[in-house]
Amino acid sequence: MAMSLFGMGKRPRHKSFDYIPRYYDPDKEERQSRINTLKGKFNEGDPEAVKARIRGSFRKPIARSYETDQYKKALRRSRKMVLVITLILLLLCLYFLLEYLPNFLEAFE
């Protein structure tokens, strides 16, 4: 015990970790993959490269088209048209009910 007081014994060391924080930027990764595709850095014989190229061609244009202002305007316009057509049909049904229903009921009496 006397030796451990003077530094002759084994002392526990603090735990250290070799953790290096990393930042993931999906936009940068997507941009880099497009640049690599345009430059032809993908090996055509590599099955993983072919899978990545096919996967990228399906997802990216669809995701981008939904974010455009043109798509949003078209969606708003189509919703308004559906609303107007529905209101017109409801008004026509109401008109025919009020106009012809009393005559129709009198025929059965």
Distance bins in CASP14 RR format, pairs under 12 A and 6 or more apart:
PFRMAT RR
TARGET T0000
AUTHOR 0000-0000-0000
RMODE 2
METHOD distances of the structure
MODEL  1
1 7 0 0 0 0 0 1 0 0 0 0 0
1 8 0 0 0 0 0 1 0 0 0 0 0
1 9 0 0 0 0 1 0 0 0 0 0 0
2 8 0 0 0 0 1 0 0 0 0 0 0
2 9 0 0 0 0 0 1 0 0 0 0 0
3 9 1 0 1 0 0 0 0 0 0 0 0
3 10 0 0 0 0 0 1 0 0 0 0 0
3 11 0 0 0 0 0 1 0 0 0 0 0
4 10 0 0 0 0 1 0 0 0 0 0 0
4 11 1 0 0 1 0 0 0 0 0 0 0
4 12 0 0 0 0 0 1 0 0 0 0 0
5 11 0 0 0 0 0 1 0 0 0 0 0
23 29 0 0 0 0 0 1 0 0 0 0 0
24 30 0 0 0 0 0 1 0 0 0 0 0
25 31 0 0 0 0 1 0 0 0 0 0 0
25 32 0 0 0 0 1 0 0 0 0 0 0
26 32 0 0 0 0 0 1 0 0 0 0 0
26 33 0 0 0 0 0 1 0 0 0 0 0
26 59 0 0 0 0 0 1 0 0 0 0 0
26 60 0 0 0 0 0 1 0 0 0 0 0
26 63 0 0 0 0 0 1 0 0 0 0 0
27 33 0 0 0 0 0 1 0 0 0 0 0
27 34 0 0 0 0 0 1 0 0 0 0 0
27 60 0 0 0 0 0 1 0 0 0 0 0
28 34 0 0 0 0 0 1 0 0 0 0 0
28 35 0 0 0 0 0 1 0 0 0 0 0
29 35 0 0 0 0 0 1 0 0 0 0 0
29 36 0 0 0 0 0 1 0 0 0 0 0
29 52 0 0 0 0 0 1 0 0 0 0 0
29 56 0 0 0 0 0 1 0 0 0 0 0
30 36 0 0 0 0 0 1 0 0 0 0 0
30 37 0 0 0 0 0 1 0 0 0 0 0
30 52 0 0 0 0 0 1 0 0 0 0 0
30 55 0 0 0 0 0 1 0 0 0 0 0
30 56 0 0 0 0 1 0 0 0 0 0 0
30 59 0 0 0 0 1 0 0 0 0 0 0
30 60 1 0 0 1 0 0 0 0 0 0 0
30 63 0 0 0 0 0 1 0 0 0 0 0
30 64 0 0 0 0 0 1 0 0 0 0 0
31 37 0 0 0 0 0 1 0 0 0 0 0
31 38 0 0 0 0 0 1 0 0 0 0 0
31 60 0 0 0 0 0 1 0 0 0 0 0
32 38 0 0 0 0 0 1 0 0 0 0 0
32 39 0 0 0 0 0 1 0 0 0 0 0
32 41 0 0 0 0 1 0 0 0 0 0 0
32 42 0 0 0 0 0 1 0 0 0 0 0
32 52 0 0 0 0 0 1 0 0 0 0 0
33 39 0 0 0 0 0 1 0 0 0 0 0
33 40 0 0 0 0 0 1 0 0 0 0 0
33 41 0 0 0 0 1 0 0 0 0 0 0
33 42 0 0 0 0 1 0 0 0 0 0 0
33 49 0 0 0 0 0 1 0 0 0 0 0
33 52 1 0 0 1 0 0 0 0 0 0 0
33 53 0 0 0 0 1 0 0 0 0 0 0
33 55 0 0 0 0 0 1 0 0 0 0 0
33 56 1 0 0 1 0 0 0 0 0 0 0
33 57 0 0 0 0 0 1 0 0 0 0 0
33 59 0 0 0 0 0 1 0 0 0 0 0
33 60 0 0 0 0 1 0 0 0 0 0 0
34 40 0 0 0 0 0 1 0 0 0 0 0
34 41 0 0 0 0 0 1 0 0 0 0 0
34 42 0 0 0 0 0 1 0 0 0 0 0
34 52 0 0 0 0 0 1 0 0 0 0 0
34 53 0 0 0 0 0 1 0 0 0 0 0
34 56 0 0 0 0 1 0 0 0 0 0 0
34 57 0 0 0 0 0 1 0 0 0 0 0
34 60 0 0 0 0 1 0 0 0 0 0 0
34 61 0 0 0 0 0 1 0 0 0 0 0
34 64 0 0 0 0 0 1 0 0 0 0 0
35 41 0 0 0 0 1 0 0 0 0 0 0
35 42 0 0 0 0 0 1 0 0 0 0 0
36 42 1 0 0 1 0 0 0 0 0 0 0
36 43 0 0 0 0 0 1 0 0 0 0 0
36 49 0 0 0 0 1 0 0 0 0 0 0
36 52 0 0 0 0 1 0 0 0 0 0 0
36 53 0 0 0 0 1 0 0 0 0 0 0
37 43 0 0 0 0 0 1 0 0 0 0 0
37 44 0 0 0 0 0 1 0 0 0 0 0
37 49 0 0 0 0 1 0 0 0 0 0 0
37 50 0 0 0 0 0 1 0 0 0 0 0
37 52 0 0 0 0 1 0 0 0 0 0 0
37 53 1 0 0 1 0 0 0 0 0 0 0
37 54 0 0 0 0 0 1 0 0 0 0 0
37 55 0 0 0 0 0 1 0 0 0 0 0
37 56 0 0 0 0 1 0 0 0 0 0 0
37 57 0 0 0 0 1 0 0 0 0 0 0
37 60 0 0 0 0 0 1 0 0 0 0 0
38 53 0 0 0 0 0 1 0 0 0 0 0
40 46 0 0 0 0 0 1 0 0 0 0 0
40 49 0 0 0 0 1 0 0 0 0 0 0
40 53 0 0 0 0 0 1 0 0 0 0 0
41 49 0 0 0 0 1 0 0 0 0 0 0
41 52 0 0 0 0 0 1 0 0 0 0 0
41 53 0 0 0 0 0 1 0 0 0 0 0
42 48 0 0 0 0 1 0 0 0 0 0 0
42 49 1 1 0 0 0 0 0 0 0 0 0
42 50 0 0 0 0 1 0 0 0 0 0 0
42 51 0 0 0 0 0 1 0 0 0 0 0
42 52 1 0 0 1 0 0 0 0 0 0 0
42 53 1 0 0 1 0 0 0 0 0 0 0
42 54 0 0 0 0 0 1 0 0 0 0 0
42 56 0 0 0 0 0 1 0 0 0 0 0
43 49 1 0 1 0 0 0 0 0 0 0 0
43 50 0 0 0 0 1 0 0 0 0 0 0
43 52 0 0 0 0 0 1 0 0 0 0 0
43 53 0 0 0 0 0 1 0 0 0 0 0
44 50 1 0 0 1 0 0 0 0 0 0 0
44 53 0 0 0 0 1 0 0 0 0 0 0
45 51 0 0 0 0 0 1 0 0 0 0 0
45 53 0 0 0 0 0 1 0 0 0 0 0
46 52 0 0 0 0 1 0 0 0 0 0 0
46 53 0 0 0 0 0 1 0 0 0 0 0
47 53 0 0 0 0 0 1 0 0 0 0 0
47 54 0 0 0 0 0 1 0 0 0 0 0
48 54 0 0 0 0 0 1 0 0 0 0 0
48 55 0 0 0 0 0 1 0 0 0 0 0
49 55 0 0 0 0 0 1 0 0 0 0 0
49 56 0 0 0 0 0 1 0 0 0 0 0
50 56 0 0 0 0 0 1 0 0 0 0 0
50 57 0 0 0 0 0 1 0 0 0 0 0
51 57 0 0 0 0 0 1 0 0 0 0 0
51 58 0 0 0 0 0 1 0 0 0 0 0
52 58 0 0 0 0 0 1 0 0 0 0 0
52 59 0 0 0 0 0 1 0 0 0 0 0
52 60 0 0 0 0 0 1 0 0 0 0 0
53 59 0 0 0 0 0 1 0 0 0 0 0
53 60 0 0 0 0 0 1 0 0 0 0 0
54 60 0 0 0 0 0 1 0 0 0 0 0
56 62 0 0 0 0 0 1 0 0 0 0 0
56 63 0 0 0 0 1 0 0 0 0 0 0
56 64 0 0 0 0 0 1 0 0 0 0 0
59 65 0 0 0 0 0 1 0 0 0 0 0
59 66 0 0 0 0 0 1 0 0 0 0 0
60 66 0 0 0 0 0 1 0 0 0 0 0
60 67 0 0 0 0 0 1 0 0 0 0 0
61 67 0 0 0 0 0 1 0 0 0 0 0
61 68 0 0 0 0 0 1 0 0 0 0 0
61 71 0 0 0 0 0 1 0 0 0 0 0
62 68 0 0 0 0 0 1 0 0 0 0 0
62 71 0 0 0 0 0 1 0 0 0 0 0
63 71 0 0 0 0 0 1 0 0 0 0 0
64 70 0 0 0 0 0 1 0 0 0 0 0
64 71 0 0 0 0 1 0 0 0 0 0 0
65 71 1 0 1 0 0 0 0 0 0 0 0
65 72 0 0 0 0 0 1 0 0 0 0 0
65 74 0 0 0 0 0 1 0 0 0 0 0
65 75 0 0 0 0 0 1 0 0 0 0 0
66 72 0 0 0 0 1 0 0 0 0 0 0
66 74 0 0 0 0 0 1 0 0 0 0 0
66 75 0 0 0 0 1 0 0 0 0 0 0
67 75 0 0 0 0 0 1 0 0 0 0 0
68 74 0 0 0 0 1 0 0 0 0 0 0
68 75 0 0 0 0 0 1 0 0 0 0 0
69 75 0 0 0 0 0 1 0 0 0 0 0
69 76 0 0 0 0 0 1 0 0 0 0 0
70 76 0 0 0 0 0 1 0 0 0 0 0
70 77 0 0 0 0 0 1 0 0 0 0 0
71 77 0 0 0 0 0 1 0 0 0 0 0
71 78 0 0 0 0 0 1 0 0 0 0 0
72 78 0 0 0 0 0 1 0 0 0 0 0
72 79 0 0 0 0 0 1 0 0 0 0 0
73 79 0 0 0 0 0 1 0 0 0 0 0
73 80 0 0 0 0 0 1 0 0 0 0 0
74 80 0 0 0 0 0 1 0 0 0 0 0
74 81 0 0 0 0 0 1 0 0 0 0 0
75 81 0 0 0 0 0 1 0 0 0 0 0
75 82 0 0 0 0 0 1 0 0 0 0 0
76 82 0 0 0 0 0 1 0 0 0 0 0
76 83 0 0 0 0 0 1 0 0 0 0 0
77 83 0 0 0 0 0 1 0 0 0 0 0
77 84 0 0 0 0 0 1 0 0 0 0 0
78 84 0 0 0 0 0 1 0 0 0 0 0
78 85 0 0 0 0 0 1 0 0 0 0 0
79 85 0 0 0 0 0 1 0 0 0 0 0
79 86 0 0 0 0 0 1 0 0 0 0 0
80 86 0 0 0 0 0 1 0 0 0 0 0
80 87 0 0 0 0 0 1 0 0 0 0 0
81 87 0 0 0 0 0 1 0 0 0 0 0
81 88 0 0 0 0 0 1 0 0 0 0 0
82 88 0 0 0 0 0 1 0 0 0 0 0
82 89 0 0 0 0 0 1 0 0 0 0 0
83 89 0 0 0 0 0 1 0 0 0 0 0
83 90 0 0 0 0 0 1 0 0 0 0 0
84 90 0 0 0 0 0 1 0 0 0 0 0
84 91 0 0 0 0 0 1 0 0 0 0 0
85 91 0 0 0 0 0 1 0 0 0 0 0
85 92 0 0 0 0 0 1 0 0 0 0 0
86 92 0 0 0 0 0 1 0 0 0 0 0
86 93 0 0 0 0 0 1 0 0 0 0 0
87 93 0 0 0 0 0 1 0 0 0 0 0
87 94 0 0 0 0 0 1 0 0 0 0 0
88 94 0 0 0 0 0 1 0 0 0 0 0
88 95 0 0 0 0 0 1 0 0 0 0 0
89 95 0 0 0 0 0 1 0 0 0 0 0
89 96 0 0 0 0 0 1 0 0 0 0 0
90 96 0 0 0 0 0 1 0 0 0 0 0
90 97 0 0 0 0 0 1 0 0 0 0 0
91 97 0 0 0 0 0 1 0 0 0 0 0
91 98 0 0 0 0 0 1 0 0 0 0 0
92 98 0 0 0 0 0 1 0 0 0 0 0
92 99 0 0 0 0 0 1 0 0 0 0 0
92 100 0 0 0 0 0 1 0 0 0 0 0
93 99 0 0 0 0 0 1 0 0 0 0 0
93 100 0 0 0 0 0 1 0 0 0 0 0
93 101 0 0 0 0 0 1 0 0 0 0 0
94 100 0 0 0 0 0 1 0 0 0 0 0
94 101 0 0 0 0 0 1 0 0 0 0 0
95 101 0 0 0 0 0 1 0 0 0 0 0
96 102 0 0 0 0 0 1 0 0 0 0 0
96 103 0 0 0 0 0 1 0 0 0 0 0
96 104 0 0 0 0 0 1 0 0 0 0 0
97 103 0 0 0 0 0 1 0 0 0 0 0
97 104 0 0 0 0 1 0 0 0 0 0 0
97 105 0 0 0 0 0 1 0 0 0 0 0
98 104 0 0 0 0 0 1 0 0 0 0 0
100 106 0 0 0 0 0 1 0 0 0 0 0
100 107 0 0 0 0 0 1 0 0 0 0 0
101 107 0 0 0 0 0 1 0 0 0 0 0
101 108 0 0 0 0 0 1 0 0 0 0 0
102 108 0 0 0 0 0 1 0 0 0 0 0
102 109 0 0 0 0 0 1 0 0 0 0 0
103 109 0 0 0 0 0 1 0 0 0 0 0
END
